[in-house]
Amino acid sequence: MRKSDSVPRRDRRFRPDGLGDALTLEPRRLLSGGALHAVRAPARAQRVAPATMINREYAAFLSDFRRVEQSYIAALNDQAAGTTTVTANLVQPYLSGGSQVVVDNASVFGPNGSFAAPVTATVTISGVPNGAYLTLVGRSGNTLIVDPAASSAVNLAASGVALTASVPATAQSSAAALFPTFIVNRANQMAINLVIYFNGLPQKLPYYNAPPRTPNQRGAIQNYVYSSISGGGATNLVGALTAIPLPATAGADLQIYDASVASAVEQSRLQVQNGVSQIFSGKLKISIQAPSNRLGIAANSGASAGGTSTPTTTGA
């Protein structure tokens, strides 16, 4: 008997390792005797880092903001037919015969300076008209210029008193009413996009800061990000942007407006990036929301969460 007949012949054929079309060869089965000559399968695409995703979302937000802002700028000189009803609340008492009245938002009655035509504003107290009226002939900031000779002899307290008038509608006034709505909705979209991104990360995210004997709950980062962008309060991005008065011309006030917006967006971006980093490292604790936070546990000092609103979606 030949020696070759008594020893089983080894199978030296190439055998794919794995399934599907990825013909990666397992090194131990190669004819080369184990040399690592197998062709590696394509590596999985790298996951976007949190800082990169935050930068992308803020860049996209600012790009959309500038695009829609161009429509507002185009509306500054456009005229629209018809009239619109506007209302402003008194912030200081008005005495009969006075030539000025201060309200919370005088821009709804017309641009700074003398009005092209007098505006008759009726007086309402707690939403109920009382028959009195003031004739407005111009404004300076939030101060309306009153023609006392053409107005009712009436003393008005500041609390609960409002002036309502029908003024000519302009494209600017319509755009000024719509632009803040876009700001809020677009910021909400960015906040939700980031919450969804963090929900999809493969690693376990930090817990909320919770009272003793309270089950651990994740979602601290999602809560922080959402609150910093769209949560309640003036320190988040929505509050900062909507607090900036819209420009009335395409001149210097527009340049100041653009600079203020850019500063607010950059401040928010840095706050979110720094806060996320602090939460990941355990240096910033985000308090769990009620009713779980029954003992009133507060977050430790450091970066502020920027609000108390809860994200629309929480991650595990």
SULVENRA-V44343 format. One record per pair of residues at least 24 apart in sequence whose ideal C-beta (glycine too) atoms are under 10 Angstrom apart, sorted by the first residue. I is the first residue (numbers start at 1). J is the second residue. Records with the same first field share a line. If there is no record, write none. Layout:
BEGIN
I=J ; J
END
This chain:
BEGIN
17=41
47=197 ; 200 ; 201 ; 202
48=197 ; 201
50=194 ; 197 ; 198 ; 201 ; 221 ; 225 ; 272 ; 273 ; 276 ; 277 ; 280
51=272 ; 273 ; 276 ; 277
53=193 ; 194 ; 197 ; 198 ; 201 ; 276
54=190 ; 194 ; 197 ; 225 ; 269 ; 270 ; 272 ; 273 ; 276
55=269 ; 272 ; 273
56=190 ; 193 ; 194 ; 197
57=189 ; 190 ; 191 ; 193 ; 194 ; 197 ; 225 ; 229 ; 269 ; 272
58=190 ; 194 ; 229 ; 237 ; 265 ; 266 ; 268 ; 269 ; 270 ; 272 ; 273
59=265 ; 269
60=186 ; 189 ; 190 ; 193
61=183 ; 186 ; 187 ; 189 ; 190 ; 191 ; 193 ; 229 ; 237 ; 265 ; 268 ; 269
62=186 ; 190 ; 261 ; 262 ; 265 ; 266 ; 269
64=182 ; 186 ; 189 ; 190
65=179 ; 182 ; 183 ; 186 ; 187 ; 241 ; 258 ; 261 ; 262 ; 265
66=258 ; 261 ; 262
68=175 ; 178 ; 179 ; 182 ; 183 ; 186
69=175 ; 179 ; 182 ; 183 ; 246 ; 247 ; 254 ; 257 ; 258 ; 261
71=171 ; 175 ; 178 ; 179 ; 182
72=171 ; 172 ; 174 ; 175 ; 176 ; 178 ; 179 ; 182 ; 246 ; 247 ; 250 ; 254 ; 257
73=172 ; 175 ; 247 ; 249 ; 250 ; 254
74=171 ; 172 ; 175 ; 250
75=170 ; 171 ; 172 ; 173 ; 174 ; 175 ; 176 ; 178 ; 179
76=170 ; 171 ; 172 ; 175 ; 176 ; 246 ; 247 ; 248 ; 249 ; 250 ; 251 ; 254
77=170 ; 171 ; 172 ; 249 ; 250
78=170 ; 171 ; 172 ; 174 ; 175
79=168 ; 169 ; 170 ; 171 ; 172
80=168 ; 169 ; 170 ; 171 ; 172 ; 173 ; 174 ; 175
81=168 ; 169 ; 170
82=166 ; 168 ; 169 ; 170 ; 174
83=165 ; 166 ; 167 ; 168 ; 169
84=108 ; 165 ; 166 ; 167 ; 168 ; 169 ; 170 ; 173 ; 174 ; 177
85=164 ; 165 ; 166 ; 167 ; 169
86=110 ; 119 ; 121 ; 163 ; 164 ; 165 ; 166 ; 167 ; 169 ; 173 ; 177
87=121 ; 122 ; 124 ; 127 ; 162 ; 163 ; 164 ; 165
88=121 ; 142 ; 144 ; 162 ; 163 ; 164 ; 165
89=124 ; 158 ; 159 ; 160 ; 161 ; 162 ; 163
90=123 ; 144 ; 156 ; 157 ; 158 ; 159 ; 160 ; 161 ; 162 ; 163
91=142 ; 158 ; 159 ; 161
92=142 ; 143 ; 156 ; 157 ; 158
93=155 ; 156 ; 157 ; 158 ; 159 ; 161
94=123 ; 134 ; 144 ; 146 ; 151 ; 154 ; 155 ; 156 ; 157 ; 158 ; 161 ; 163
95=148 ; 154 ; 155 ; 156
96=132 ; 148 ; 151 ; 152 ; 153 ; 154 ; 155 ; 156
97=146 ; 148 ; 149 ; 151 ; 153 ; 154 ; 155
98=134 ; 146 ; 148 ; 151 ; 155 ; 156
99=137 ; 143 ; 144 ; 145 ; 146 ; 147 ; 148 ; 151
100=139 ; 140 ; 143 ; 144 ; 145 ; 146 ; 148
101=134 ; 136 ; 139 ; 142 ; 143 ; 144 ; 145 ; 146 ; 151 ; 156 ; 158 ; 161 ; 163
102=141 ; 142 ; 143 ; 144 ; 158
103=136 ; 139 ; 142 ; 143 ; 144 ; 158 ; 161 ; 162 ; 163
104=142 ; 158 ; 162
105=142 ; 245
106=136 ; 138 ; 139 ; 140 ; 141 ; 142 ; 143 ; 144 ; 145 ; 163
107=139 ; 141 ; 142 ; 172 ; 173 ; 176 ; 245 ; 246 ; 248
108=139 ; 163 ; 165 ; 167 ; 173 ; 176 ; 177
109=136 ; 138 ; 139 ; 144 ; 163 ; 165 ; 167
110=136 ; 137 ; 138 ; 139 ; 144 ; 165 ; 167 ; 168 ; 170 ; 173 ; 248
111=138 ; 139 ; 170 ; 172 ; 173 ; 248 ; 249
112=138 ; 139 ; 140 ; 141 ; 143 ; 248 ; 249 ; 253
113=138 ; 139 ; 140 ; 145
114=138 ; 139 ; 145
115=139 ; 144 ; 145 ; 167 ; 168
116=168
117=167 ; 168
118=147 ; 150
119=144 ; 163 ; 165 ; 166 ; 167 ; 168
120=150 ; 151 ; 163 ; 164 ; 165 ; 166 ; 167
121=146 ; 151 ; 162 ; 163 ; 164 ; 165 ; 166 ; 167
122=152 ; 162 ; 163 ; 164 ; 165 ; 166
123=151 ; 152 ; 154 ; 156 ; 161 ; 162 ; 163 ; 164
124=160 ; 161 ; 162 ; 163 ; 164
125=156 ; 157 ; 159 ; 160 ; 161 ; 162
126=159 ; 160 ; 161 ; 162
127=160 ; 162 ; 164
128=160
129=162 ; 164
130=154 ; 156 ; 161
132=156 ; 161 ; 163
133=163 ; 164 ; 165
134=163 ; 165
135=165
136=163 ; 165 ; 167
141=245
142=245
172=246 ; 247 ; 248 ; 249
175=246
176=245 ; 246 ; 247 ; 248
177=246
179=242 ; 246
180=238 ; 241 ; 242 ; 244 ; 246
181=242
183=237 ; 238 ; 241 ; 242 ; 244 ; 261
184=230 ; 237 ; 238 ; 239 ; 241 ; 242
185=230 ; 238
186=238 ; 241
187=229 ; 230 ; 236 ; 237 ; 238 ; 239 ; 240 ; 241 ; 242 ; 265 ; 268
188=226 ; 229 ; 230 ; 238 ; 312
189=229 ; 230
190=225 ; 226 ; 229 ; 230 ; 237 ; 268 ; 272
191=222 ; 225 ; 226 ; 227 ; 228 ; 229 ; 230 ; 231 ; 236 ; 237 ; 238 ; 272 ; 309 ; 311 ; 312
192=222 ; 225 ; 226 ; 229 ; 230 ; 311 ; 312 ; 313
193=225 ; 229
194=221 ; 222 ; 225 ; 226 ; 228 ; 229 ; 272 ; 276 ; 311
195=219 ; 221 ; 222 ; 223 ; 225 ; 226 ; 229 ; 230 ; 311 ; 312 ; 313 ; 314 ; 315
196=222 ; 311 ; 312 ; 313 ; 315
197=222 ; 225 ; 315
198=222 ; 224 ; 225 ; 226 ; 276 ; 311 ; 313 ; 314 ; 315
199=311 ; 313 ; 314 ; 315 ; 316
200=315
201=315
203=280
204=315 ; 316
205=279 ; 280 ; 314 ; 315 ; 316
206=276 ; 279 ; 280 ; 281 ; 282 ; 284 ; 285 ; 286
207=285 ; 286 ; 288
208=285 ; 286 ; 287 ; 288 ; 289 ; 292 ; 293 ; 297 ; 299 ; 314
209=284 ; 285 ; 286 ; 287 ; 288 ; 293 ; 297 ; 298 ; 299 ; 300
210=285 ; 287 ; 288 ; 289 ; 292 ; 293 ; 294 ; 295 ; 297
211=287 ; 288 ; 292 ; 293 ; 294 ; 295 ; 296 ; 297
212=295 ; 297
214=288 ; 292 ; 293 ; 294 ; 295 ; 297
215=288 ; 292
216=288
217=288 ; 289 ; 292 ; 314 ; 316
218=314 ; 315 ; 316
219=286 ; 288 ; 289 ; 310 ; 311 ; 313 ; 314 ; 315 ; 316
220=276 ; 279 ; 280 ; 284 ; 285 ; 286 ; 287 ; 288 ; 299 ; 305 ; 314 ; 315
221=272 ; 275 ; 276 ; 279 ; 280 ; 284 ; 286 ; 311 ; 314 ; 315
222=286 ; 310 ; 311 ; 312 ; 313 ; 314 ; 315
223=279 ; 286 ; 287 ; 288 ; 289 ; 305 ; 306 ; 307 ; 308 ; 309 ; 310 ; 311 ; 314 ; 315
224=271 ; 272 ; 275 ; 276 ; 278 ; 279 ; 284 ; 286 ; 299 ; 303 ; 304 ; 305 ; 306 ; 307 ; 311
225=272 ; 275 ; 276 ; 279 ; 305 ; 306 ; 311
226=305 ; 306 ; 307 ; 309 ; 310 ; 311 ; 312 ; 313 ; 314
227=272 ; 275 ; 286 ; 304 ; 305 ; 306 ; 307 ; 308 ; 309 ; 310 ; 311
228=268 ; 269 ; 271 ; 272 ; 275 ; 276 ; 303 ; 304 ; 305 ; 306 ; 307 ; 309
229=268 ; 269 ; 271 ; 272 ; 306 ; 307 ; 309 ; 311
230=306 ; 307 ; 309 ; 311 ; 312
231=305 ; 306 ; 307 ; 308 ; 309 ; 310 ; 311
232=306 ; 307 ; 308 ; 309
233=304 ; 305 ; 306 ; 307 ; 308 ; 309
234=306 ; 307
235=267 ; 268 ; 271 ; 304 ; 305 ; 306 ; 307
236=268 ; 271 ; 272 ; 304 ; 305 ; 306 ; 307 ; 309
237=264 ; 265 ; 267 ; 268 ; 269 ; 271 ; 272 ; 306
238=268 ; 307
239=264 ; 268 ; 306 ; 307
240=264 ; 265 ; 267 ; 268
241=265 ; 268
268=306
271=303 ; 304 ; 306
272=303 ; 306
274=302 ; 303
275=302 ; 303 ; 304 ; 305 ; 306
276=303
277=303
278=302 ; 303
279=303 ; 305
289=314
END
